């Protein structure tokens, strides 16, 4: 069986989803009270989120795909 190659459409859709997620996170953060915003901006919370997100993405890439 031949594997399906990623095309320009797939890349553009994925990039669009990433932009929407980031903009959504910015809006949600802006709507938080000042105390909660301080937690987001003045603690290593964003670093932890980035590390966990990167780890999840690498795990998804590295795991074997089921046959078929």
Buried (B, 14 or more C-beta within 10 A) or exposed (E): EEEEEEEEEEEEEEEEEEEEEEEEEEEEEEEEEEEEEEEBEEEEEEEEEEEEEEEEEEEEEEEEEEEE
